[in-house]
């Protein structure tokens, strides 16, 4: 009984060491996986350009720019103009 008790204690101690090692490895891998700032830092110019482009599109930039450019030729004659505002007679 004493020998088996000692063997069981040794096995438990060995399992504890394996478990502690596995937990340490898991913490390291989890830290690497969640290091978003390190990943973004290496790709910052591409991420900034993508964010700028996405913001422009979501804000309606393409449509607004096209409308601004296309409408210039279809406007009528300015009857009165005050600053950037004008009254236009359309035909």
The first five atom37 places (N, CA, C, CB, O) and aatype in JSON, in Angstrom:
{
  "aatype": [20, 20, 20, 20, 20, 20, 20, 20, 20, 20, 20, 20, 20, 20, 20, 20, 20, 20, 20, 20, 20, 20, 20, 20, 20, 20, 20, 20, 20, 20, 20, 20, 20, 20, 20, 20, 20, 20, 20, 20, 20, 20, 20, 20, 20, 20, 20, 20, 20, 20, 20, 20, 20, 20, 20, 20, 20, 20, 20, 20, 20, 20, 20, 20, 20, 20, 20, 20, 20, 20, 20, 20, 20, 20, 20, 20, 20, 20, 20, 20, 20, 20, 20, 20, 20, 20, 20, 20, 20, 20, 20],
  "atom_mask": [
    [1, 1, 1, 1, 1],
    [1, 1, 1, 1, 1],
    [1, 1, 1, 1, 1],
    [1, 1, 1, 1, 1],
    [1, 1, 1, 1, 1],
    [1, 1, 1, 1, 1],
    [1, 1, 1, 1, 1],
    [1, 1, 1, 1, 1],
    [1, 1, 1, 1, 1],
    [1, 1, 1, 1, 1],
    [1, 1, 1, 1, 1],
    [1, 1, 1, 1, 1],
    [1, 1, 1, 1, 1],
    [1, 1, 1, 1, 1],
    [1, 1, 1, 1, 1],
    [1, 1, 1, 1, 1],
    [1, 1, 1, 1, 1],
    [1, 1, 1, 1, 1],
    [1, 1, 1, 1, 1],
    [1, 1, 1, 1, 1],
    [1, 1, 1, 1, 1],
    [1, 1, 1, 1, 1],
    [1, 1, 1, 1, 1],
    [1, 1, 1, 1, 1],
    [1, 1, 1, 1, 1],
    [1, 1, 1, 1, 1],
    [1, 1, 1, 1, 1],
    [1, 1, 1, 1, 1],
    [1, 1, 1, 1, 1],
    [1, 1, 1, 1, 1],
    [1, 1, 1, 1, 1],
    [1, 1, 1, 1, 1],
    [1, 1, 1, 1, 1],
    [1, 1, 1, 1, 1],
    [1, 1, 1, 1, 1],
    [1, 1, 1, 1, 1],
    [1, 1, 1, 1, 1],
    [1, 1, 1, 1, 1],
    [1, 1, 1, 1, 1],
    [1, 1, 1, 1, 1],
    [1, 1, 1, 1, 1],
    [1, 1, 1, 1, 1],
    [1, 1, 1, 1, 1],
    [1, 1, 1, 1, 1],
    [1, 1, 1, 1, 1],
    [1, 1, 1, 1, 1],
    [1, 1, 1, 1, 1],
    [1, 1, 1, 1, 1],
    [1, 1, 1, 1, 1],
    [1, 1, 1, 1, 1],
    [1, 1, 1, 1, 1],
    [1, 1, 1, 1, 1],
    [1, 1, 1, 1, 1],
    [1, 1, 1, 1, 1],
    [1, 1, 1, 1, 1],
    [1, 1, 1, 1, 1],
    [1, 1, 1, 1, 1],
    [1, 1, 1, 1, 1],
    [1, 1, 1, 1, 1],
    [1, 1, 1, 1, 1],
    [1, 1, 1, 1, 1],
    [1, 1, 1, 1, 1],
    [1, 1, 1, 1, 1],
    [1, 1, 1, 1, 1],
    [1, 1, 1, 1, 1],
    [1, 1, 1, 1, 1],
    [1, 1, 1, 1, 1],
    [1, 1, 1, 1, 1],
    [1, 1, 1, 1, 1],
    [1, 1, 1, 1, 1],
    [1, 1, 1, 1, 1],
    [1, 1, 1, 1, 1],
    [1, 1, 1, 1, 1],
    [1, 1, 1, 1, 1],
    [1, 1, 1, 1, 1],
    [1, 1, 1, 1, 1],
    [1, 1, 1, 1, 1],
    [1, 1, 1, 1, 1],
    [1, 1, 1, 1, 1],
    [1, 1, 1, 1, 1],
    [1, 1, 1, 1, 1],
    [1, 1, 1, 1, 1],
    [1, 1, 1, 1, 1],
    [1, 1, 1, 1, 1],
    [1, 1, 1, 1, 1],
    [1, 1, 1, 1, 1],
    [1, 1, 1, 1, 1],
    [1, 1, 1, 1, 1],
    [1, 1, 1, 1, 1],
    [1, 1, 1, 1, 1],
    [1, 1, 1, 1, 1]
  ],
  "atom_positions": [
    [[0.82, -1.19, 0.0], [0.0, 0.0, 0.0], [0.87, 1.26, 0.0], [-0.93, -0.01, 1.2], [0.53, 2.24, -0.66]],
    [[1.97, 1.24, 0.73], [2.84, 2.4, 0.81], [3.49, 2.7, -0.53], [3.92, 2.18, 1.88], [3.63, 3.86, -0.91]],
    [[3.89, 1.66, -1.25], [4.52, 1.85, -2.56], [3.53, 2.45, -3.55], [5.07, 0.51, -3.1], [3.88, 3.37, -4.3]],
    [[2.34, 1.97, -3.57], [1.36, 2.5, -4.5], [0.97, 3.94, -4.13], [0.11, 1.61, -4.53], [0.66, 4.76, -4.99]],
    [[1.0, 4.23, -2.85], [0.7, 5.58, -2.4], [1.78, 6.54, -2.87], [0.56, 5.62, -0.87], [1.48, 7.66, -3.29]],
    [[3.02, 6.14, -2.79], [4.14, 6.96, -3.26], [4.08, 7.15, -4.79], [5.49, 6.31, -2.86], [4.35, 8.23, -5.3]],
    [[3.73, 6.08, -5.49], [3.62, 6.16, -6.94], [2.51, 7.14, -7.35], [3.35, 4.77, -7.54], [2.66, 7.92, -8.29]],
    [[1.41, 7.08, -6.63], [0.3, 7.98, -6.92], [0.7, 9.42, -6.67], [-0.93, 7.62, -6.07], [0.36, 10.31, -7.46]],
    [[1.43, 9.67, -5.6], [1.9, 11.03, -5.3], [2.85, 11.54, -6.39], [2.61, 11.06, -3.92], [2.77, 12.7, -6.8]],
    [[3.73, 10.67, -6.87], [4.66, 11.05, -7.94], [3.9, 11.34, -9.24], [5.7, 9.93, -8.16], [4.23, 12.3, -9.95]],
    [[2.91, 10.53, -9.54], [2.11, 10.75, -10.74], [1.34, 12.07, -10.67], [1.14, 9.58, -10.96], [1.25, 12.81, -11.64]],
    [[0.8, 12.34, -9.49], [0.07, 13.6, -9.29], [1.01, 14.78, -9.46], [-0.59, 13.64, -7.9], [0.65, 15.77, -10.1]],
    [[2.21, 14.7, -8.9], [3.19, 15.77, -9.01], [3.61, 15.97, -10.48], [4.42, 15.46, -8.14], [3.76, 17.1, -10.93]],
    [[3.79, 14.87, -11.2], [4.16, 14.96, -12.62], [3.02, 15.61, -13.41], [4.49, 13.56, -13.18], [3.28, 16.41, -14.3]],
    [[1.79, 15.27, -13.11], [0.64, 15.87, -13.8], [0.53, 17.35, -13.5], [-0.65, 15.15, -13.4], [0.17, 18.14, -14.37]],
    [[0.83, 17.74, -12.26], [0.8, 19.16, -11.88], [1.84, 19.94, -12.69], [1.07, 19.33, -10.36], [1.56, 21.04, -13.17]],
    [[3.03, 19.37, -12.85], [4.09, 20.04, -13.61], [3.69, 20.17, -15.09], [5.41, 19.26, -13.49], [3.91, 21.22, -15.7]],
    [[3.1, 19.11, -15.66], [2.64, 19.17, -17.04], [1.54, 20.22, -17.22], [2.13, 17.78, -17.49], [1.52, 20.96, -18.2]],
    [[0.63, 20.26, -16.24], [-0.46, 21.22, -16.3], [0.07, 22.66, -16.2], [-1.47, 20.95, -15.18], [-0.39, 23.54, -16.92]],
    [[1.02, 22.88, -15.29], [1.61, 24.22, -15.14], [2.32, 24.64, -16.44], [2.6, 24.24, -13.96], [2.23, 25.8, -16.84]],
    [[3.01, 23.7, -17.08], [3.69, 23.99, -18.34], [2.68, 24.31, -19.45], [4.59, 22.81, -18.75], [2.89, 25.22, -20.24]],
    [[1.59, 23.54, -19.5], [0.56, 23.77, -20.5], [-0.12, 25.13, -20.3], [-0.49, 22.66, -20.45], [-0.41, 25.83, -21.28]],
    [[-0.36, 25.5, -19.06], [-0.97, 26.8, -18.77], [-0.03, 27.93, -19.19], [-1.33, 26.93, -17.28], [-0.48, 28.93, -19.75]],
    [[1.25, 27.78, -18.92], [2.23, 28.79, -19.32], [2.28, 28.95, -20.84], [3.62, 28.43, -18.79], [2.32, 30.07, -21.35]],
    [[2.27, 27.84, -21.55], [2.27, 27.89, -23.01], [1.0, 28.54, -23.54], [2.42, 26.48, -23.6], [1.05, 29.33, -24.48]],
    [[-0.11, 28.2, -22.95], [-1.39, 28.78, -23.37], [-1.41, 30.29, -23.16], [-2.54, 28.13, -22.6], [-1.92, 31.02, -24.01]],
    [[-0.87, 30.76, -22.05], [-0.82, 32.2, -21.78], [0.03, 32.91, -22.82], [-0.26, 32.46, -20.37], [-0.34, 33.99, -23.29]],
    [[1.16, 32.33, -23.19], [2.02, 32.94, -24.2], [1.31, 33.02, -25.55], [3.33, 32.14, -24.33], [1.34, 34.06, -26.2]],
    [[0.68, 31.92, -25.95], [-0.01, 31.9, -27.24], [-1.21, 32.85, -27.25], [-0.47, 30.48, -27.58], [-1.48, 33.5, -28.26]],
    [[-1.91, 32.94, -26.15], [-3.04, 33.85, -26.06], [-2.58, 35.29, -26.12], [-3.82, 33.6, -24.76], [-3.23, 36.13, -26.75]],
    [[-1.45, 35.59, -25.49], [-0.89, 36.93, -25.54], [-0.5, 37.33, -26.95], [0.31, 37.04, -24.63], [-0.72, 38.47, -27.36]],
    [[0.08, 36.4, -27.7], [0.46, 36.67, -29.09], [-0.78, 36.84, -29.97], [1.34, 35.54, -29.63], [-0.79, 37.7, -30.86]],
    [[-1.8, 36.06, -29.73], [-3.01, 36.11, -30.56], [-3.79, 37.4, -30.32], [-3.91, 34.91, -30.27], [-4.44, 37.89, -31.25]],
    [[-3.74, 37.96, -29.13], [-4.51, 39.16, -28.81], [-3.7, 40.43, -28.93], [-5.07, 39.05, -27.44], [-4.18, 41.49, -28.52]],
    [[-2.48, 40.38, -29.46], [-1.64, 41.56, -29.61], [-2.03, 42.29, -30.89], [-0.13, 41.17, -29.64], [-1.33, 42.21, -31.9]],
    [[-3.15, 42.99, -30.84], [-3.67, 43.68, -32.02], [-2.81, 44.88, -32.37], [-5.13, 44.11, -31.79], [-2.58, 45.15, -33.55]],
    [[-2.34, 45.61, -31.38], [-1.55, 46.81, -31.68], [-0.27, 46.46, -32.41], [-1.24, 47.56, -30.39], [0.16, 47.2, -33.29]],
    [[0.36, 45.36, -32.05], [1.58, 44.95, -32.75], [1.31, 44.57, -34.19], [2.22, 43.78, -32.03], [2.11, 44.88, -35.07]],
    [[0.19, 43.92, -34.44], [-0.17, 43.54, -35.8], [-0.52, 44.77, -36.63], [-1.34, 42.56, -35.79], [-0.13, 44.86, -37.8]],
    [[-1.26, 45.71, -36.05], [-1.65, 46.92, -36.78], [-0.46, 47.84, -37.04], [-2.72, 47.67, -36.02], [-0.4, 48.5, -38.08]],
    [[0.46, 47.89, -36.1], [1.61, 48.79, -36.24], [2.41, 48.47, -37.49], [2.51, 48.69, -35.01], [2.91, 49.38, -38.15]],
    [[2.55, 47.19, -37.82], [3.33, 46.82, -39.0], [2.58, 47.14, -40.3], [3.68, 45.34, -38.95], [3.21, 47.28, -41.35]],
    [[1.27, 47.25, -40.25], [0.47, 47.51, -41.45], [-0.28, 48.84, -41.37], [-0.52, 46.38, -41.67], [-1.33, 48.99, -41.99]],
    [[0.25, 49.79, -40.62], [-0.46, 51.03, -40.36], [-0.79, 51.83, -41.63], [0.35, 51.89, -39.45], [-1.93, 52.29, -41.74]],
    [[0.12, 52.01, -42.58], [-0.26, 52.8, -43.77], [-1.42, 52.17, -44.55], [0.94, 52.96, -44.69], [-2.32, 52.88, -45.0]],
    [[-1.4, 50.87, -44.72], [-2.48, 50.21, -45.45], [-3.8, 50.31, -44.69], [-2.13, 48.74, -45.72], [-4.85, 50.53, -45.29]],
    [[-3.75, 50.14, -43.38], [-4.97, 50.21, -42.56], [-5.53, 51.63, -42.58], [-4.68, 49.77, -41.11], [-6.75, 51.82, -42.66]],
    [[-4.66, 52.64, -42.5], [-5.12, 54.03, -42.52], [-5.74, 54.37, -43.87], [-3.95, 54.99, -42.22], [-6.78, 55.04, -43.92]],
    [[-5.13, 53.93, -44.95], [-5.69, 54.18, -46.28], [-7.03, 53.5, -46.47], [-4.72, 53.72, -47.35], [-7.95, 54.08, -47.04]],
    [[-7.13, 52.27, -46.0], [-8.39, 51.55, -46.09], [-9.49, 52.21, -45.27], [-8.21, 50.12, -45.63], [-10.64, 52.3, -45.71]],
    [[-9.14, 52.68, -44.08], [-10.13, 53.35, -43.23], [-10.58, 54.66, -43.87], [-9.54, 53.61, -41.84], [-11.76, 55.0, -43.81]],
    [[-9.65, 55.38, -44.48], [-10.0, 56.63, -45.15], [-10.93, 56.36, -46.33], [-8.73, 57.36, -45.63], [-11.93, 57.06, -46.51]],
    [[-10.6, 55.37, -47.13], [-11.44, 55.04, -48.27], [-12.82, 54.56, -47.86], [-10.77, 53.98, -49.1], [-13.82, 54.96, -48.46]],
    [[-12.87, 53.71, -46.84], [-14.15, 53.22, -46.35], [-15.0, 54.36, -45.79], [-13.94, 52.14, -45.29], [-16.21, 54.4, -46.02]],
    [[-14.38, 55.26, -45.06], [-15.12, 56.42, -44.52], [-15.67, 57.3, -45.62], [-14.22, 57.24, -43.62], [-16.79, 57.79, -45.53]],
    [[-14.88, 57.49, -46.68], [-15.32, 58.3, -47.82], [-16.53, 57.66, -48.49], [-14.18, 58.46, -48.84], [-17.52, 58.34, -48.79]],
    [[-16.46, 56.37, -48.72], [-17.57, 55.67, -49.38], [-18.81, 55.66, -48.49], [-17.16, 54.23, -49.73], [-19.91, 55.91, -48.97]],
    [[-18.64, 55.37, -47.19], [-19.79, 55.33, -46.29], [-20.45, 56.7, -46.13], [-19.38, 54.8, -44.94], [-21.65, 56.79, -45.9]],
    [[-19.66, 57.75, -46.25], [-20.21, 59.09, -46.12], [-20.9, 59.55, -47.41], [-19.11, 60.07, -45.75], [-21.42, 60.66, -47.47]],
    [[-20.9, 58.7, -48.42], [-21.56, 59.06, -49.68], [-20.66, 59.88, -50.58], [-22.83, 59.81, -49.41], [-21.14, 60.61, -51.43]],
    [[-19.37, 59.77, -50.39], [-18.41, 60.61, -51.1], [-18.44, 60.43, -52.6], [-17.04, 60.33, -50.61], [-18.35, 61.42, -53.33]],
    [[-18.57, 59.22, -53.08], [-18.55, 59.0, -54.52], [-19.8, 59.61, -55.16], [-18.47, 57.48, -54.84], [-19.7, 60.32, -56.16]],
    [[-20.94, 59.34, -54.59], [-22.18, 59.89, -55.13], [-22.23, 61.41, -55.02], [-23.37, 59.3, -54.42], [-22.65, 62.09, -55.96]],
    [[-21.8, 61.94, -53.89], [-21.82, 63.38, -53.7], [-20.86, 64.07, -54.66], [-21.47, 63.74, -52.26], [-21.19, 65.12, -55.22]],
    [[-19.7, 63.5, -54.86], [-18.73, 64.08, -55.79], [-19.26, 64.02, -57.21], [-17.38, 63.36, -55.7], [-19.13, 64.99, -57.96]],
    [[-19.85, 62.9, -57.61], [-20.41, 62.77, -58.95], [-21.55, 63.76, -59.16], [-20.9, 61.34, -59.19], [-21.63, 64.38, -60.22]],
    [[-22.43, 63.9, -58.18], [-23.52, 64.86, -58.31], [-23.0, 66.28, -58.44], [-24.46, 64.77, -57.12], [-23.53, 67.07, -59.22]],
    [[-21.97, 66.62, -57.68], [-21.39, 67.96, -57.73], [-20.8, 68.23, -59.1], [-20.32, 68.12, -56.65], [-20.97, 69.32, -59.64]],
    [[-20.11, 67.26, -59.66], [-19.47, 67.46, -60.96], [-20.48, 67.43, -62.1], [-18.42, 66.4, -61.18], [-20.35, 68.19, -63.05]],
    [[-21.46, 66.58, -62.02], [-22.43, 66.44, -63.1], [-23.45, 67.57, -63.14], [-23.14, 65.12, -62.98], [-23.99, 67.86, -64.21]],
    [[-23.71, 68.19, -62.05], [-24.76, 69.2, -62.0], [-24.29, 70.53, -62.57], [-25.24, 69.39, -60.57], [-25.13, 71.36, -62.93]],
    [[-23.02, 70.77, -62.65], [-22.5, 72.05, -63.1], [-23.01, 72.44, -64.49], [-20.98, 72.02, -63.11], [-23.34, 73.6, -64.73]],
    [[-23.08, 71.49, -65.39], [-23.51, 71.8, -66.75], [-25.0, 71.97, -66.89], [-23.05, 70.73, -67.67], [-25.45, 72.54, -67.89]],
    [[-25.79, 71.52, -65.95], [-27.24, 71.56, -66.06], [-27.85, 72.74, -65.34], [-27.83, 70.3, -65.52], [-29.07, 72.92, -65.37]],
    [[-27.04, 73.54, -64.69], [-27.6, 74.68, -63.97], [-28.02, 75.77, -64.93], [-26.6, 75.23, -62.96], [-27.47, 75.89, -66.03]],
    [[-28.98, 76.55, -64.52], [-29.47, 77.65, -65.35], [-28.62, 78.89, -65.16], [-30.93, 77.96, -65.02], [-27.48, 78.82, -64.7]],
    [[-29.19, 80.04, -65.53], [-28.5, 81.32, -65.4], [-28.72, 81.88, -64.01], [-28.98, 82.33, -66.47], [-29.83, 81.82, -63.48]],
    [[-27.68, 82.42, -63.41], [-27.79, 83.01, -62.08], [-28.49, 84.35, -62.19], [-26.39, 83.16, -61.4], [-28.01, 85.23, -62.92]],
    [[-29.59, 84.54, -61.5], [-30.33, 85.8, -61.49], [-29.74, 86.75, -60.46], [-31.81, 85.57, -61.2], [-29.54, 87.94, -60.73]],
    [[-29.45, 86.22, -59.28], [-28.88, 87.04, -58.22], [-27.94, 86.17, -57.42], [-29.98, 87.67, -57.3], [-28.19, 84.98, -57.23]],
    [[-26.85, 86.78, -56.95], [-25.87, 85.99, -56.21], [-25.4, 86.79, -55.0], [-24.67, 85.61, -57.12], [-25.03, 87.95, -55.12]],
    [[-25.42, 86.14, -53.81], [-24.94, 86.74, -52.58], [-23.99, 85.74, -51.95], [-26.12, 87.13, -51.61], [-24.43, 84.71, -51.44]],
    [[-22.7, 86.03, -51.96], [-21.72, 85.1, -51.41], [-21.72, 83.82, -52.22], [-22.02, 84.8, -49.93], [-21.6, 83.87, -53.45]],
    [[-21.85, 82.71, -51.58], [-21.88, 81.44, -52.3], [-23.29, 81.01, -52.68], [-21.23, 80.37, -51.47], [-23.46, 79.98, -53.32]],
    [[-24.3, 81.79, -52.29], [-25.69, 81.48, -52.58], [-26.15, 82.23, -53.82], [-26.59, 81.82, -51.37], [-25.77, 83.39, -54.03]],
    [[-26.95, 81.58, -54.64], [-27.46, 82.26, -55.83], [-28.86, 81.77, -56.15], [-26.52, 82.02, -57.03], [-29.23, 80.63, -55.85]],
    [[-29.64, 82.66, -56.76], [-30.96, 82.31, -57.27], [-30.78, 81.96, -58.73], [-32.0, 83.46, -57.08], [-30.2, 82.74, -59.48]],
    [[-31.26, 80.81, -59.14], [-31.04, 80.32, -60.49], [-32.37, 80.12, -61.18], [-30.22, 79.0, -60.47], [-33.29, 79.53, -60.62]],
    [[-32.47, 80.61, -62.41], [-33.67, 80.36, -63.21], [-33.36, 79.18, -64.12], [-34.08, 81.64, -64.05], [-32.45, 79.23, -64.96]],
    [[-34.12, 78.12, -63.93], [-33.9, 76.9, -64.73], [-34.93, 76.88, -65.84], [-34.01, 75.61, -63.85], [-36.07, 77.31, -65.67]],
    [[-34.52, 76.39, -66.97], [-35.42, 76.36, -68.13], [-35.77, 74.98, -68.47], [-34.82, 77.04, -69.31], [-36.52, 74.75, -69.42]]
  ]
}
